[in-house]
Amino acid sequence: MKIKGLIWLEEYIDKLEHKHQLSQQEVREVFKNQPRFRYVEKGAQEGENVYVAKGQTEAGRYVSVFFIYKKTGWALVISAREMK
């Protein structure tokens, strides 16, 4: 899967930082460090499904990032959490 870039919505950024203690930078690092992608479920819009990227940050944290893969090749980040 080729990700052209990340799309951020303020509501999801706040959730990442306050609920899951993850920064936008850490999420970017997961995508940069060759994560493994897995299909999660069909999205609300045809051709735009939900996926998870599992990978590691530069500091060594293992993180799962949930996103909607847009038809344009961009990823709309909707959640992320540290793997246990």
C-alpha positions as CSV (number, residue, x, y, z in Angstrom):
1,M,0.0,0.0,0.0
2,K,1.3,3.4,-1.0
3,I,0.4,6.3,1.3
4,K,0.9,9.7,-0.3
5,G,0.4,11.7,2.9
6,L,-1.7,11.9,6.1
7,I,-4.9,13.8,6.7
8,W,-5.5,15.2,10.2
9,L,-8.8,16.3,11.8
10,E,-8.6,18.3,15.0
11,E,-11.0,16.0,16.9
12,Y,-8.8,13.0,16.2
13,I,-5.6,14.8,17.1
14,D,-7.0,15.7,20.5
15,K,-8.1,12.1,21.1
16,L,-4.6,10.8,20.2
17,E,-2.9,13.2,22.6
18,H,-5.2,13.0,25.6
19,K,-6.7,9.5,25.5
20,H,-3.8,7.5,24.0
21,Q,-0.8,9.7,24.8
22,L,0.5,9.7,21.2
23,S,1.7,12.7,19.2
24,Q,1.2,13.4,15.5
25,Q,5.0,13.0,15.1
26,E,4.9,9.4,16.5
27,V,2.1,8.5,14.1
28,R,4.1,9.9,11.2
29,E,7.1,7.9,12.3
30,V,5.0,4.7,12.2
31,F,4.2,5.3,8.5
32,K,7.8,6.2,7.8
33,N,9.2,3.1,9.3
34,Q,7.6,0.6,6.9
35,P,4.6,-0.6,8.9
36,R,2.5,-3.7,8.2
37,F,-0.9,-2.9,6.9
38,R,-4.1,-4.9,7.5
39,Y,-7.6,-4.4,6.2
40,V,-10.1,-3.8,9.1
41,E,-13.5,-3.1,7.6
42,K,-15.4,-1.6,4.7
43,G,-15.7,2.1,4.9
44,A,-18.8,4.3,4.6
45,Q,-17.7,5.6,1.2
46,E,-17.3,3.1,-1.6
47,G,-13.6,2.3,-2.2
48,E,-12.5,4.0,1.0
49,N,-11.9,1.3,3.6
50,V,-10.5,1.2,7.2
51,Y,-7.0,-0.2,7.7
52,V,-4.6,-0.5,10.5
53,A,-0.8,0.2,10.2
54,K,1.2,-1.6,12.8
55,G,4.8,-0.3,13.3
56,Q,7.3,1.3,15.5
57,T,8.2,4.9,16.4
58,E,11.8,6.2,16.5
59,A,11.8,5.8,20.3
60,G,10.8,2.1,20.0
61,R,7.1,2.3,20.9
62,Y,5.0,-0.2,19.0
63,V,1.9,1.5,17.7
64,S,-1.3,0.6,15.8
65,V,-2.7,3.4,13.7
66,F,-6.2,3.2,12.3
67,F,-7.0,5.1,9.1
68,I,-9.3,5.5,6.2
69,Y,-7.4,4.9,2.9
70,K,-8.8,7.5,0.5
71,K,-9.1,6.9,-3.2
72,T,-6.5,9.6,-3.7
73,G,-3.9,7.6,-1.8
74,W,-4.0,9.7,1.3
75,A,-4.7,8.3,4.8
76,L,-7.2,9.9,7.1
77,V,-5.9,9.1,10.6
78,I,-8.9,8.2,12.9
79,S,-7.2,6.6,15.9
80,A,-3.9,5.2,17.2
81,R,-2.8,3.4,20.3
82,E,0.2,1.8,21.8
83,M,0.3,-2.0,21.3
84,K,0.4,-4.1,24.5
